[in-house]
Amino acid sequence: MGVMGEPARLRRLSPEAYLEEEARSPMKRELVEGVPYAMAGASRAHNLLVGNLHYLLYPLARRKGCRLYVADMKLRVGEATFYYPDLMVVCAPPPENPFYEEAPCLVVEVLSPSTEGIDRREKLGRYLALPSLEGYLLVDTTARRAELYRKESGEVLYEAFVGGEVPLPCLGGALPLEAVYAGVELEARPG
């Protein structure tokens, strides 16, 4: 612990150093503009939602010949920025590096109160800037609610769903919200 008032030194890493360290690290870290950030642990609701989403998306991804990743595959969104999306679907050929993807067509983040701001602001902009991305889906842990940002004819369209089915860009088909939330006890909103 440094002396009070002493600035903390931000440790910057090159993408190569990050990937090398991350392969050996016991803890997952995202890299944002060269600065590594430890990831917070996920709640029960978050984990169950990710499991349900994987179960529902997997057959659709297989049918289209796409890869579906859950939580452990990095997505490179900039020169020195890598995230671990909760789920991502990639239909493009894989990059040479086996430790990350860079051209998903669908990214899903399950919102946690601690990460919601990052998912809604920082990640939203970076994900939507990927030329391959067709949809960014946010799934809430505190309400039965999903929000979809999808690209259509050069525009970004936003839609919120509190019931029924969420249409899936890239995969086709739809996600029944009832099945997404099956067996999930919602979290209380903090505060």
VOROLO-742735 format. One record per residue (C-alpha): residue number from 0; chain; x, y, z. Coordinates in pm, 1 decimal. Layout:
BEGIN
seq/mol/X/Y/Z
NUM/A/X/Y/Z
...
***
This chain:
BEGIN
seq/mol/X/Y/Z
0/A/0.0/0.0/0.0
1/A/154.5/331.5/-104.2
2/A/161.8/652.6/95.5
3/A/-174.3/829.5/87.0
4/A/-201.1/1063.7/-207.2
5/A/69.7/881.8/-402.2
6/A/-59.1/807.4/-753.4
7/A/-89.1/443.4/-848.5
8/A/114.7/351.1/-1153.6
9/A/-93.7/211.7/-1434.9
10/A/86.7/-87.1/-1574.4
11/A/61.8/-80.5/-1951.3
12/A/104.2/-399.6/-2150.2
13/A/159.1/-457.8/-2518.9
14/A/-100.6/-690.0/-2675.9
15/A/171.4/-956.3/-2706.6
16/A/273.5/-929.7/-2338.7
17/A/-93.0/-936.3/-2231.4
18/A/-170.9/-1249.2/-2434.1
19/A/140.1/-1421.5/-2301.3
20/A/63.5/-1332.2/-1937.4
21/A/-307.0/-1410.0/-1974.2
22/A/-230.9/-1763.2/-2094.8
23/A/-62.1/-1828.8/-1755.5
24/A/-273.3/-1607.1/-1530.3
25/A/-499.8/-1777.9/-1273.4
26/A/-730.5/-1474.4/-1291.4
27/A/-899.7/-1339.4/-1604.9
28/A/-820.0/-981.7/-1698.2
29/A/-950.3/-763.7/-1977.3
30/A/-711.0/-523.6/-2149.2
31/A/-840.7/-172.6/-2217.2
32/A/-606.3/53.0/-2415.9
33/A/-308.5/-142.4/-2283.7
34/A/-416.9/-142.8/-1918.3
35/A/-514.2/-479.4/-1761.9
36/A/-826.0/-491.3/-1540.5
37/A/-920.2/-790.1/-1324.8
38/A/-1270.4/-921.2/-1387.0
39/A/-1523.6/-937.0/-1105.8
40/A/-1674.0/-1270.7/-1007.4
41/A/-2024.2/-1338.1/-1137.0
42/A/-2341.1/-1397.2/-934.5
43/A/-2562.4/-1705.9/-940.6
44/A/-2823.2/-1534.2/-1161.5
45/A/-2549.7/-1423.3/-1402.4
46/A/-2406.4/-1775.2/-1430.6
47/A/-2746.2/-1939.8/-1477.5
48/A/-2844.0/-1689.2/-1747.2
49/A/-2517.2/-1751.9/-1934.8
50/A/-2584.7/-2127.7/-1912.6
51/A/-2939.7/-2090.2/-2046.2
52/A/-2821.9/-1863.3/-2327.4
53/A/-2553.2/-2112.5/-2429.9
54/A/-2808.0/-2394.8/-2432.1
55/A/-3047.0/-2191.9/-2650.9
56/A/-2789.4/-2044.3/-2889.8
57/A/-2575.1/-2354.9/-2941.8
58/A/-2806.0/-2543.5/-3183.7
59/A/-2859.0/-2226.8/-3391.0
60/A/-2483.5/-2161.0/-3412.2
61/A/-2410.2/-2524.8/-3505.0
62/A/-2675.3/-2520.4/-3776.2
63/A/-2508.4/-2217.5/-3936.1
64/A/-2157.0/-2359.5/-3897.6
65/A/-2058.0/-2081.9/-3655.7
66/A/-1852.9/-2092.2/-3334.9
67/A/-2022.0/-2007.3/-3002.7
68/A/-1798.8/-1906.7/-2712.1
69/A/-1886.2/-1866.1/-2346.2
70/A/-1687.8/-1632.7/-2117.6
71/A/-1339.1/-1776.1/-2177.5
72/A/-1256.4/-1654.9/-2528.0
73/A/-1108.5/-1310.1/-2571.2
74/A/-1241.6/-1068.0/-2830.1
75/A/-997.1/-815.0/-2971.0
76/A/-1176.8/-486.3/-3032.1
77/A/-879.6/-254.1/-3079.8
78/A/-502.2/-244.8/-3109.9
79/A/-456.4/-293.1/-2734.2
80/A/-810.2/-374.1/-2611.7
81/A/-941.1/-723.9/-2542.7
82/A/-1265.5/-820.9/-2367.2
83/A/-1411.9/-1151.8/-2253.5
84/A/-1776.1/-1129.7/-2370.8
85/A/-2021.9/-1352.4/-2182.2
86/A/-2116.8/-1512.6/-2515.3
87/A/-2016.3/-1448.6/-2872.6
88/A/-2099.8/-1603.4/-3206.0
89/A/-1835.1/-1601.0/-3479.4
90/A/-1911.4/-1716.4/-3832.5
91/A/-1598.1/-1569.7/-3996.9
92/A/-1276.6/-1772.6/-4040.7
93/A/-1066.9/-1762.6/-3721.2
94/A/-766.1/-1528.9/-3695.0
95/A/-420.0/-1687.6/-3685.9
96/A/-382.8/-1630.2/-3313.1
97/A/-563.7/-1914.3/-3128.3
98/A/-626.6/-1704.5/-2813.9
99/A/-872.5/-1447.8/-2945.0
100/A/-1140.8/-1377.3/-3202.5
101/A/-1195.2/-1046.4/-3380.3
102/A/-1499.7/-1078.5/-3607.0
103/A/-1811.4/-1183.3/-3410.2
104/A/-2154.7/-1133.0/-3563.6
105/A/-2337.0/-1148.1/-3227.6
106/A/-2214.5/-1054.1/-2878.9
107/A/-2417.7/-1110.7/-2562.2
108/A/-2342.5/-953.7/-2224.0
109/A/-2536.9/-1047.6/-1910.8
110/A/-2563.1/-728.1/-1707.2
111/A/-2434.1/-727.8/-1351.6
112/A/-2490.1/-419.8/-1135.6
113/A/-2109.3/-381.0/-1107.1
114/A/-2039.2/-403.4/-1482.1
115/A/-2356.7/-258.1/-1631.5
116/A/-2205.4/86.6/-1694.5
117/A/-1912.7/-60.9/-1888.7
118/A/-2140.8/-294.2/-2088.6
119/A/-2378.8/-9.7/-2178.5
120/A/-2122.2/256.1/-2264.4
121/A/-1762.4/151.5/-2327.7
122/A/-1833.0/-195.3/-2470.0
123/A/-2140.5/-83.4/-2664.1
124/A/-1937.2/160.2/-2872.1
125/A/-1646.3/-76.5/-2925.5
126/A/-1861.0/-376.1/-3018.1
127/A/-2078.9/-178.3/-3259.5
128/A/-1764.5/-42.8/-3428.5
129/A/-1668.7/-398.6/-3536.0
130/A/-1758.4/-431.3/-3906.0
131/A/-1862.1/-796.8/-3856.9
132/A/-2106.7/-726.9/-3572.6
133/A/-2477.5/-753.9/-3654.4
134/A/-2619.0/-755.0/-3301.3
135/A/-2531.2/-674.9/-2938.6
136/A/-2767.9/-826.7/-2684.5
137/A/-2784.4/-719.1/-2318.6
138/A/-2963.7/-950.2/-2074.6
139/A/-3061.8/-815.1/-1730.6
140/A/-3008.9/-1001.0/-1400.7
141/A/-3249.8/-778.8/-1203.5
142/A/-3554.3/-793.3/-1436.1
143/A/-3679.6/-1021.7/-1711.2
144/A/-3559.9/-785.9/-1978.1
145/A/-3335.6/-800.5/-2283.1
146/A/-3212.9/-514.5/-2498.6
147/A/-3096.3/-556.9/-2854.3
148/A/-2880.5/-322.5/-3059.9
149/A/-2871.8/-434.2/-3422.0
150/A/-2717.0/-290.0/-3730.1
151/A/-2937.8/-247.2/-4031.8
152/A/-2849.8/-54.9/-4351.0
153/A/-2574.8/141.0/-4176.2
154/A/-2797.5/237.0/-3881.9
155/A/-2810.8/104.3/-3526.5
156/A/-3159.0/9.3/-3410.1
157/A/-3244.2/-37.9/-3042.2
158/A/-3527.2/-248.5/-2902.4
159/A/-3614.6/-360.8/-2548.3
160/A/-3803.2/-683.2/-2474.7
161/A/-3985.8/-774.7/-2151.7
162/A/-4162.1/-1082.3/-2287.8
163/A/-4206.7/-1284.4/-2602.6
164/A/-3911.3/-1355.8/-2827.6
165/A/-3596.3/-1164.1/-2914.3
166/A/-3506.1/-1187.8/-3285.3
167/A/-3145.9/-1297.2/-3334.6
168/A/-2931.5/-1107.6/-3583.5
169/A/-2672.1/-1328.2/-3757.3
170/A/-2813.4/-1660.7/-3633.6
171/A/-3170.9/-1622.4/-3747.4
172/A/-3443.4/-1758.6/-3523.9
173/A/-3543.0/-1601.3/-3195.7
174/A/-3470.3/-1629.5/-2826.4
175/A/-3778.7/-1696.0/-2607.4
176/A/-3733.0/-1480.4/-2296.6
177/A/-3918.8/-1735.1/-2083.5
178/A/-3653.5/-1996.6/-2167.5
179/A/-3368.6/-1747.7/-2109.5
180/A/-3492.4/-1688.5/-1752.6
181/A/-3597.4/-2049.0/-1675.0
182/A/-3482.1/-2143.0/-1323.7
183/A/-3324.8/-1802.0/-1262.4
184/A/-3400.5/-1606.0/-944.6
185/A/-3357.3/-1237.3/-1026.3
186/A/-3113.9/-1026.2/-827.0
187/A/-3223.9/-726.9/-623.7
188/A/-3102.8/-394.0/-761.3
189/A/-2843.2/-247.1/-523.7
190/A/-2927.8/72.5/-338.2
***
